[in-house]
Amino acid sequence: MIISLGEALIDFISQEDLEFKGFPGGSPMNTSIAISRLGIPCQFLGRISTDIFGNRLIDHLKINSVGTDMVLRTDDNTTLSFVQKQADGQVRYGFFANGTADRNLPKVELNKIVLPKEVKILHFGSISLSMEPCGSTISEFLQNNCKNMMLSFDPNIRPSLVPDKKIYMERFNQLCRITSVLKLSDEDLIWLYPEQTTEKAIGLLLESGVSLIALTTGKTGALLINKKNKISSPLFDLPVADTIGAGDTFHGAMLSYLYKKNWLDRATLKNLTKEQLSLLGNYANKAAGINCSRSGANPPTELEMDKEWEIK
C-alpha cells in the first residue's frame, strides 16, 4: 500500500475569459489517483470538508478506488484553486485557502492516525507544507512518526503561498534528510537554489540524504539521479491539451513502478543502474504524456499504459 498525505482541493480551470469549470485536484490527491489507476492499493490521508466541494472530493477518491479510511472530515470550507491556461499549455494558479479544511489540519487529529503495517511508501508534499498550521503539523508528524518508512516528497512549490522562504527552506532541508525519493520540477529547483547550478543543487540534495531524485524538465522530459548514475528520460510527446496534473501523474507512476519492482529501500534506490533508471523514467513520462493529452488531472489506467500510442 501507498499512502498519499496532503491537500485535496477543487481546481477551477479556465475555459475562456472568466469562465471556469471545476475539477477535483490537489497534488497529493492527484498522485493518489494516479497510483490507484495503475493498480497499486492506495489510501489518502488528509482533511476534507463536508461542504459540497468536499463531498465531491470524497466521491472522486472512492470512484478511483483510493481508500478514505484515514480521511478526516470537517465543517471548514474546501480550498479552491483557479487555474488560468496559457497559450503554450502552461498554467497560472490563484488560491483561496484562508481557514480551509486542509490548511487547518490539527496536530491532535493527525497524531491519532495509526498507519497500517502494510504501508510500503508514504508520499507527501505540495502547498500543505508552505502554509500554516498544516505545514508544521505535517512536518512534525513525518519527523516524529515516519523516519523509518520509505518517504516520497514532491514540494510542488507555489511561491505566492510561501510567506517566509527562510522558514520554508529550514523545513524543506529537515524533510529531505528523511526522504528516500524526491520529485521536483526545474522551476522548483531554481526557486530553492537560485544561486546554484543544477549539478550543484542536485549534489546538495543527495548529500542531505535523498536516495533518488527525479527532476522534471518540461519539454525535455526528466532527469533521474542517484549517487551512482544519472539519466535523461525523454518526454512522451503526445499533443498537449494542458499540463495540469503532469507532475503528479509522473510522480504517481514512478512510485507505482518502484512498488511493482519492489525497489523499496534506500540501498536499492541508491544502486539503481542506468538501465533501471531509464525504464523507470520512461514509464513515468508515458503516464505524464497521456495525462497531458487530455484536460485537467486525468492520469492513465494500466490498460491505457499498455496501449500503443503514436507520439510526435
N, C-alpha and C positions, 0 to 999 in steps of 0.2 A: 504493500500500500504506500501511496504517496500522499502527504498532507500539504495543502496549499494555504498559507496563512497571510491575511492582509485584508485589503478593501474589496468590497463589491459595490458597484455604483451603476448609474444609468448614464450612458453616452447619448447625448442628443447630437446627431450628425447632420450637418448642413445638406440640404437638398438643392436649394437655390436661395440666394439673398438671405432673408431671415426666416426661412422655412427649415424646420429641423424635424428629424424622425428619431424616436428613442429606441435604443438597443441596450440589453444587459451588458455590462462591462466592468472594468477594473482589472488591472494587470494580474493580480494573483488569481482572481476568479477566471479570467480568460485562460490562464495557464492550466488551471484545474480542468476546464472544459477540454482543452487540447489533449491533456493526459488521458482523460476518461475516454474520449473518442478514439484514442489509439489502443484501447483495450486494457489499460492499466487501472486497477482499483484506486480510487482517489476520494479523499474527503476534503471538504472546505472548512477551514477554521476561521471564523470571523464574526463580526457583529452586524446583523442585518435588521432593518426597520420592519415594523408591522404595517407601515403605510402601503399605499397601492404600488409604489415602486419596489419596496422590499418584498412584497408578496410575489411580484413578477420575477425578482431575482431568485427567490426560493424555487419557483416553478422552473426557471431556466436550469438551475442546478439539477433538479430532480429529473427533468426531461432528458438531460445529458448524462444521467446515471452517476452524478457526483454526490457522494454522501453528505448529508446535512446534520448528522448526529451531533457534531461539535459546533453547530451554528448557534450563536447567542442572539436572541430576539430582544427588541427594544422599541419603545414608542418614539425615540428620536428619529428625525427625518433622514431620508436617504441622501447621500452625496450625489450631486448632479454635475456632469461634465458636458460642456458644449464644445463640439468639435467642428472646426471650420476647414473644409477641404480646400487645398490649394491646386493650382493648375497642373502641377507636376505629380499629383497624387499624394504629396506630403500633407500633413495636417497641423493645425494650431489648436491649442486647448484653452478653455476657460473653466475654472472650477468654482462650484458653490458648495462649500464644505464646512461652514461655521456651525458648530454644535450638532454635527450629524452622527449617525449611528456608528460608523466605523471609526470616526475621529475620536469619539468619546469612550472608546474601549477601556473599561476599568481594570486595574490590576487584579483586584479581588476576583473578578469574574474569570479572567483568563487563567489565573493561577489555580482555579478549581478544575480546569480541564486535565483529564488523565489521558495521555497519548497511548493508543493501542500498541501492544508489543509487536504487532506485525508491520509497523511502520518502517520502511526502508529509507525514505528520503523525506525531509521536511523542507518545503520550498517557502520562501518569504520574500517580501520586498515592496517596492514601489512607493507611492505617495504616503502610505501609512507610516513610513519611517521618517518623513520630513515634517510631519505635523504633530502637535501635542493635544491631548496627553498620549495618544496612541503610540507615538514614536518611542517614548520612554517605556511604556508598558510592554510593547513587543520586544524591544531590545533587552530589557531586563529578564523577560520570560525566556528568551533564547539563551542568554548567558547563564542563567541560573538553572535551567532545566534541560537544555538540549546540547550541551557541549560535546557529548559523546555520540551524537547522531550524525548522519550524513546530511549536512545542511547545504541548500542551494539558494543563492541570493541574486536577485535582479533589482538593482537600485532604481532603474527606470526614472531618472531624475527629471522633475519639472521645476526648473529654477525659481519660478514665480511662487512656488509653495514652500521654499526653503527660507525661513525668516532669518536664520543665522548660520552662515556657511561654516564657521569655526566649530560650532556645536555639532552640526551635521557631520563634518569630517571626523570629529572625535568618535561619534557613534559608528560611522562607516568603517573606520580603522579597527575598532573593537570587534565589530561583527566579522570583518574579513579574517581575523585571527582564528575564528571557529568555523569558517565557511570552507566547504570542500569544492563546490562548483560556483563560480561567479560568471554570470552572463551580464554583459553591459554593451551599450552601443558606443560608437566612436564619439558621438556627441556627449554621452555621459563621461567618457574618459577625458575629453578636453575640459569639461567643466570641473572635474575632480582634480586634474593635474594640469592647469593651464600653462605652466612654465616648463613642463617636461615633454620630451619626445615620447612617441608611442612606445618605443622599446624600453625607455627608462621607466615609464609609468607601469608597464606590464611587469618589469623586473621588480618594482617595489611591491606590487600586489602578490607576486609569487613568494617573495621574501617574507611577506606578512603571514603566510601560512596557507594561502589558497592553493589547491591541488590542480585544478583545471579551470582555465579561463576561456570563455567564448566571447569574442569581440565582434559584434555585427557591424558591418561597414557599408550599409546602404546598398547601392547598385553593384558593388563589387563582391557582395556575399558576406563572408565571415572569416575570421582567424580563430583557430583553435590551438591553444598553447598549454603545455605543461612544462615542467623543468627540463625535460629531455628533448622535446620536439615542438615544432611549430608548423602548421599547415594553413594554406589558404583554400577555403572551400567556396566555389563559385555560386553565384545566385542561380536559383531555379527560375528561369526567366520567362514567366507567363505574362500575358497582357495584364496590366495593373488597373484594378478598379479603385482601390485606395490602400494605404499601408496600415490601417487600423488593426491592431492585434498581431502585427507581423512578428514583433519581438517576443510577445507572449507565446505565440504558436511555435516559434523557433525553440524557445526555452522548454516548453512542454514536450515537444518532440524529442529534444535532446535528452531530457530526463527519462522519457519513456524508453528510448533506445538503451540508455545506461541500465535501466531496470531490467529490460528484456535480456541484455547480455550479462547481467549480474555483475556489472562493474560498479560495485557499491562500497568501496572503501578507498581511503586516501592513497594507500600504496599502489593499488591498481590504477587509479586515475593518474598518478604521477608517472607511471610507467607505460601508459598507452603509446603504442607505436604510431608512426606517421600514417600507416595504412588504417589502423583503427580510428585515428582521429579523422581521417578523410571519410570513412564510412559514416561516422557519427555526424560530421558536418553536412554531408550530402543528404542524409535523412532529415536533419533539422531544416536545411534550406529548402528541400522539396515541400515540406509541410508549410513553411512560411510562404513559399511561392504560390501554393494552392490557395492559401488564406487570402493573399493579396489580389487574387484574380476575381474575388467577389467582394461585395460591400460589407463593411463592418468586420468585427472579430468573428470569424467563421472558420475555425480550424477543420482540417480534413479528418475523415474516418480512416480506419485501417483499410477498408475496401478502396477508398479513393487514393490512398498511398500506394496500393498495389497496381493501380491503373496506369497505363502508358499515357503520358501527356506530351503534346507537341510543344516543346519550348522554342523560343525565338532562336 
